Amino acid sequence: MYKQTKKYCTWVIFILLIGLLAGCASSNSNVASDKAATESAPMEGANAESSSESIGDKAATDTAVTTGGESDTAAGGGFSSETAAGAEGFNQKIIYTAALSMQVDELAEAAASLRNAIHQSGGYILQFQDTRHEGEIGSTYTIKVPAAGFMSFIDRIELIEHKTFERNIGGKDVSDEYVDLESRLKARQLVETRLLAMMDGAVKADDLLKFSAQLSEVQLEIERIKGRIRYLDNNVAFSTVELRLYQTNQELKKENVEKPSLGGRMSDAITGSTKVVWDAINLLLIVLAGAVPVAAVIAVIAIPAVWIYRRKKKVTKTNKMPNSDEEGQPPTV
């Protein structure tokens, strides 16, 4: 009986110990969860503050951009919009130009190949001029091609059969000018908005006229800036290629000149002789016209001199002639 009682007591004590241990474990887990919740609360508050600060910074940045700060621009100068979007921080705008000169064997075949290359590149001919000289025929092209395919178009042209090929490729970076234009445009647009608001609230006619004049000037400047931006965008998007194709050392077809007939040769001889005579008459008339002033001066001097000379000669002759009455009388003794 005593042994059984002792055994029962042992089992009861064992069960109680297990219950105590389980209760301690649950209380520890509750304390840990409460502590974690207490620590997470400040973290959530900090996150909320940081998010509000980031939102405020973003709003401040947007405000700065609205007031005329620099903004991100799409990349240009030989890159497509997709490539520009993938390149972070790349906002260069470059205008590419090329001056090419190519000597070919057959100008017609080279021109056909050139048109195919332009079509494949998505470009177009802006200006064309055909030239023909003795021993040389050529064509000059001004071509616009997309900037993304600028170098590939140059490579296609180089594949045309040719004797000589010269090229000069250059680029002009207009990124600074573009950013400056965008900033000026945003500033002018803000002034335009303010002037419109002032005009809506204007009561006096003088104020309304003054605001209207200022608004006209601002809008005119906005249109100028937009026009310059469009010009830069077009030249950045489409590169310019100046190409000269020419063919030399080729026998150009000419009409055979037949020998003139006898009548034609006689007509040519008469025409030539008439021209010589007419030229001689013209020359004589020119000489006479030039001699008239000299002859007038000589006449003014020579006529009085001749008259005086003849007068003196006549007087001298009269004095030397004997008296007829005296010759008829006899001599006196």
C-alpha positions as CSV (number, residue, x, y, z in Angstrom):
1,M,0.0,0.0,0.0
2,Y,2.8,2.4,0.9
3,K,4.6,1.6,-2.4
4,Q,1.5,2.3,-4.5
5,T,0.9,5.6,-2.7
6,K,4.5,6.6,-3.3
7,K,4.3,5.7,-6.9
8,Y,1.1,7.8,-7.3
9,C,2.8,10.7,-5.6
10,T,5.7,10.5,-7.9
11,W,3.5,10.6,-11.0
12,V,1.6,13.6,-9.6
13,I,4.8,15.5,-9.0
14,F,6.0,14.7,-12.5
15,I,2.8,15.9,-14.1
16,L,2.9,19.1,-12.0
17,L,6.5,19.8,-13.1
18,I,5.5,19.4,-16.8
19,G,2.6,21.8,-16.3
20,L,4.9,24.4,-14.7
21,L,7.4,24.1,-17.5
22,A,4.7,24.6,-20.1
23,G,3.3,27.6,-18.3
24,C,6.7,29.2,-18.1
25,A,7.3,28.6,-21.8
26,S,4.0,30.3,-22.8
27,S,4.7,33.3,-20.6
28,N,8.1,33.7,-22.2
29,S,6.7,33.6,-25.7
30,N,4.1,36.3,-24.8
31,V,6.8,38.5,-23.3
32,A,8.9,38.1,-26.5
33,S,5.9,38.9,-28.7
34,D,5.1,42.0,-26.6
35,K,8.7,43.2,-26.8
36,A,8.8,42.7,-30.6
37,A,5.6,44.7,-31.0
38,T,7.0,47.4,-28.8
39,E,10.2,47.6,-30.9
40,S,8.4,47.5,-34.2
41,A,6.2,50.5,-33.3
42,P,9.1,53.0,-33.4
43,M,10.4,51.4,-36.6
44,E,7.0,51.9,-38.3
45,G,7.0,55.5,-37.1
46,A,10.4,56.0,-38.6
47,N,9.4,54.5,-41.9
48,A,6.4,56.8,-42.0
49,E,8.6,59.8,-41.3
50,S,11.1,58.8,-43.9
51,S,8.3,58.2,-46.5
52,S,6.8,61.6,-45.7
53,E,10.3,63.2,-46.1
54,S,10.8,61.5,-49.4
55,I,7.4,62.7,-50.6
56,G,8.3,66.2,-49.5
57,D,11.6,66.0,-51.2
58,K,9.9,64.9,-54.4
59,A,7.4,67.7,-54.2
60,A,10.2,70.2,-53.6
61,T,12.1,68.8,-56.6
62,D,9.0,69.1,-58.8
63,T,8.6,72.7,-57.6
64,A,12.2,73.4,-58.5
65,V,11.7,72.0,-62.0
66,T,8.5,74.0,-62.4
67,T,10.3,77.2,-61.6
68,G,12.9,76.8,-64.3
69,G,15.4,74.2,-63.1
70,E,17.1,71.8,-65.5
71,S,15.0,68.7,-66.4
72,D,15.9,65.4,-67.8
73,T,15.8,65.4,-71.6
74,A,15.7,62.6,-74.1
75,A,19.0,61.5,-75.4
76,G,19.8,62.4,-79.0
77,G,22.6,62.3,-81.5
78,G,22.5,58.9,-83.2
79,F,20.5,57.0,-80.5
80,S,16.9,56.0,-80.7
81,S,14.4,56.9,-78.0
82,E,14.4,53.4,-76.6
83,T,18.1,53.4,-76.2
84,A,18.0,56.8,-74.6
85,A,15.4,55.6,-72.1
86,G,17.6,52.7,-71.1
87,A,20.7,54.8,-70.7
88,E,20.4,56.7,-67.4
89,G,21.9,60.1,-67.3
90,F,22.6,60.2,-71.0
91,N,21.2,63.4,-72.4
92,Q,23.6,64.5,-75.1
93,K,22.2,65.9,-78.3
94,I,24.6,65.8,-81.2
95,I,24.0,67.0,-84.8
96,Y,26.0,64.7,-87.2
97,T,27.1,65.9,-90.7
98,A,29.1,64.2,-93.4
99,A,30.7,65.5,-96.7
100,L,31.4,62.7,-99.2
101,S,32.9,62.6,-102.6
102,M,33.0,59.5,-104.8
103,Q,34.4,58.9,-108.3
104,V,32.5,56.1,-110.1
105,D,32.7,54.3,-113.4
106,E,29.1,54.5,-114.3
107,L,27.1,57.4,-112.9
108,A,23.7,56.0,-113.7
109,E,24.3,52.7,-111.9
110,A,25.9,54.5,-108.9
111,A,22.8,56.8,-108.7
112,A,20.5,53.8,-108.7
113,S,22.5,52.1,-105.9
114,L,22.4,55.4,-103.9
115,R,18.6,55.6,-104.1
116,N,18.3,52.1,-102.9
117,A,20.6,52.9,-99.9
118,I,18.5,56.0,-99.1
119,H,15.3,53.9,-99.2
120,Q,16.8,51.2,-96.9
121,S,18.0,53.8,-94.4
122,G,14.6,55.5,-94.2
123,G,16.0,58.9,-95.4
124,Y,15.1,61.3,-98.2
125,I,16.8,63.6,-100.7
126,L,16.5,67.2,-99.6
127,Q,18.3,68.8,-102.6
128,F,19.7,67.5,-106.0
129,Q,21.9,69.2,-108.7
130,D,23.1,67.7,-111.9
131,T,26.3,69.0,-113.5
132,R,27.9,68.4,-116.9
133,H,31.4,69.6,-118.0
134,E,33.8,68.7,-120.8
135,G,35.1,65.3,-119.8
136,E,33.1,65.0,-116.6
137,I,29.5,64.5,-115.5
138,G,28.3,64.5,-111.9
139,S,25.5,64.9,-109.4
140,T,25.4,66.6,-106.0
141,Y,23.0,65.4,-103.3
142,T,21.9,66.7,-100.0
143,I,20.5,63.8,-98.0
144,K,18.7,63.5,-94.7
145,V,18.9,60.1,-92.8
146,P,17.8,59.1,-89.3
147,A,20.6,59.7,-86.8
148,A,20.3,56.1,-85.5
149,G,21.3,54.8,-89.0
150,F,23.8,57.4,-89.8
151,M,27.0,55.3,-89.9
152,S,25.2,52.3,-91.4
153,F,24.1,54.6,-94.3
154,I,27.7,55.7,-94.8
155,D,28.8,52.1,-94.9
156,R,26.1,51.4,-97.6
157,I,27.4,54.2,-99.7
158,E,30.9,52.9,-99.4
159,L,29.7,49.6,-100.9
160,I,28.9,51.3,-104.2
161,E,31.4,50.5,-106.9
162,H,33.9,53.4,-107.1
163,K,37.4,54.4,-108.0
164,T,38.0,56.9,-105.2
165,F,36.1,57.7,-102.1
166,E,36.6,60.7,-99.7
167,R,34.6,61.4,-96.6
168,N,34.6,64.0,-93.8
169,I,32.4,63.2,-90.8
170,G,31.8,65.6,-88.0
171,G,29.4,66.4,-85.1
172,K,28.2,69.3,-83.1
173,D,27.1,69.0,-79.5
174,V,24.1,71.2,-78.8
175,S,23.2,69.7,-75.4
176,D,24.0,72.9,-73.5
177,E,22.0,75.0,-75.8
178,Y,19.1,72.6,-75.7
179,V,19.0,72.6,-71.8
180,D,19.3,76.4,-71.8
181,L,16.4,76.7,-74.2
182,E,14.2,74.4,-72.2
183,S,14.9,76.4,-69.0
184,R,14.1,79.7,-70.8
185,L,10.9,78.2,-72.2
186,K,9.7,77.1,-68.8
187,A,10.5,80.5,-67.3
188,R,8.7,82.3,-70.0
189,Q,5.7,79.9,-69.7
190,L,5.5,80.8,-66.0
191,V,5.5,84.5,-66.8
192,E,2.8,83.8,-69.4
193,T,0.6,82.1,-66.8
194,R,1.0,84.9,-64.3
195,L,0.2,87.5,-66.9
196,L,-2.9,85.7,-67.9
197,A,-4.0,85.5,-64.2
198,M,-3.3,89.2,-63.9
199,M,-5.4,90.0,-67.0
200,D,-8.3,88.0,-65.5
201,G,-8.1,90.0,-62.4
202,A,-7.5,93.4,-64.0
203,V,-10.1,96.1,-63.5
204,K,-8.7,99.1,-65.2
205,A,-8.3,99.4,-68.9
206,D,-4.8,100.7,-68.7
207,D,-3.7,97.7,-66.6
208,L,-5.3,95.4,-69.1
209,L,-3.5,97.0,-72.1
210,K,-0.2,96.9,-70.2
211,F,-0.6,93.2,-69.4
212,S,-1.7,92.5,-73.0
213,A,1.4,94.1,-74.4
214,Q,3.7,92.2,-72.0
215,L,1.9,89.0,-72.8
216,S,2.4,89.5,-76.5
217,E,6.2,89.9,-76.1
218,V,6.4,86.8,-73.8
219,Q,4.4,84.7,-76.2
220,L,6.5,85.8,-79.2
221,E,9.7,84.8,-77.3
222,I,8.1,81.5,-76.4
223,E,7.4,80.8,-80.1
224,R,11.0,81.7,-81.0
225,I,12.3,79.3,-78.4
226,K,10.0,76.5,-79.5
227,G,11.1,77.1,-83.1
228,R,14.7,76.8,-82.2
229,I,14.0,73.6,-80.1
230,R,12.1,72.1,-83.1
231,Y,15.1,73.0,-85.4
232,L,17.5,71.3,-83.0
233,D,15.3,68.3,-82.6
234,N,15.0,67.8,-86.4
235,N,18.7,68.1,-87.0
236,V,19.5,65.8,-84.1
237,A,16.9,63.2,-85.3
238,F,18.0,63.4,-89.0
239,S,21.7,63.8,-89.9
240,T,22.8,65.6,-93.0
241,V,24.9,64.0,-95.7
242,E,26.4,66.0,-98.6
243,L,27.4,63.6,-101.4
244,R,29.0,64.3,-104.8
245,L,29.1,61.5,-107.4
246,Y,31.1,62.2,-110.6
247,Q,32.3,60.2,-113.6
248,T,35.5,61.2,-115.4
249,N,37.8,59.8,-118.2
250,Q,34.8,58.8,-120.2
251,E,34.0,59.6,-123.8
252,L,30.8,61.6,-123.6
253,K,28.5,61.3,-126.5
254,K,28.6,64.4,-128.8
255,E,26.9,65.2,-132.1
256,N,29.0,64.8,-135.2
257,V,29.7,68.2,-136.7
258,E,29.4,68.0,-140.5
259,K,31.6,70.0,-142.8
260,P,29.8,73.1,-144.1
261,S,29.0,73.3,-147.9
262,L,30.5,75.7,-150.4
263,G,27.7,78.2,-149.9
264,G,28.2,78.0,-146.1
265,R,31.9,78.6,-146.4
266,M,31.4,81.6,-148.7
267,S,28.8,82.9,-146.3
268,D,31.3,82.5,-143.5
269,A,34.0,84.3,-145.5
270,I,31.7,87.2,-146.4
271,T,30.7,87.4,-142.7
272,G,34.3,87.4,-141.6
273,S,35.4,90.1,-144.2
274,T,32.4,92.3,-143.3
275,K,33.4,92.0,-139.7
276,V,37.0,93.0,-140.4
277,V,35.9,96.0,-142.5
278,W,33.4,97.1,-139.8
279,D,36.1,96.8,-137.1
280,A,38.5,98.9,-139.3
281,I,35.8,101.6,-139.8
282,N,35.1,101.6,-136.0
283,L,38.8,102.0,-135.3
284,L,39.1,104.9,-137.8
285,L,36.1,106.6,-136.3
286,I,37.6,106.2,-132.8
287,V,40.9,107.6,-134.0
288,L,39.2,110.6,-135.6
289,A,37.1,111.2,-132.6
290,G,40.3,111.3,-130.5
291,A,42.1,113.6,-132.9
292,V,39.4,116.3,-133.0
293,P,40.5,118.1,-129.8
294,V,44.1,118.1,-131.0
295,A,43.2,119.4,-134.4
296,A,41.1,122.2,-132.8
297,V,44.1,123.3,-130.8
298,I,46.4,123.2,-133.8
299,A,43.9,125.2,-135.8
300,V,43.6,127.9,-133.2
301,I,47.3,128.4,-133.2
302,A,48.1,127.8,-136.8
303,I,45.5,130.0,-138.5
304,P,46.5,133.4,-136.9
305,A,50.2,132.5,-137.5
306,V,49.6,131.8,-141.2
307,W,47.5,135.0,-141.6
308,I,50.2,137.1,-139.9
309,Y,52.9,135.6,-142.1
310,R,51.1,136.2,-145.3
311,R,50.3,139.8,-144.2
312,K,54.0,140.5,-143.6
313,K,55.0,138.9,-146.8
314,K,52.5,141.1,-148.8
315,V,53.7,144.3,-147.1
316,T,57.3,143.5,-147.9
317,K,56.6,142.8,-151.5
318,T,54.7,146.1,-151.9
319,N,57.6,148.1,-150.5
320,K,60.1,146.5,-153.0
321,M,58.1,147.3,-156.1
322,P,59.4,150.6,-158.1
323,N,57.2,153.6,-158.8
324,S,55.8,153.5,-162.4
325,D,55.7,157.3,-162.7
326,E,59.3,157.8,-161.9
327,E,60.4,155.2,-164.3
328,G,58.6,157.0,-167.2
329,Q,60.4,160.4,-166.7
330,P,63.9,161.1,-168.2
331,P,66.8,161.6,-166.0
332,T,67.5,165.1,-165.0
333,V,70.9,166.8,-165.6
